[in-house]
């Protein structure tokens, strides 16, 4: 199901990573796909509260955890800059879908990067 929210569908997810040669585009594409799937799930499931949103974002965070090997295989890693960019996009998703009070650390609480 494609994203219906125009602002979200036009958002340049992980733009800061695409701008750096340190992060290979083909791996960043995988991370972008995680965020797009998250948005599709939020639109499909319409979380009623922060706990429901956190369940969705933390599942997406687990997918980013799984991408660490792909980053490493491409001589890259999810380090400080990447963590900040990824966290900013999780914050964007929460805000875009009506959860401005979401705690960014709770959104990505299951991260191991």
Buried (B, 14 or more C-beta within 10 A) or exposed (E): EEBEEEEBEEBEBBEBBBEEEBBBEEBBEBBBEBBBBBBBBBBEEEBEEBEEBBEBBBBBBEBBBEBBEBBEEBEBEBEEEBBEBBBBBBBBBBEBBEBEEBEEEBBBEBBEB
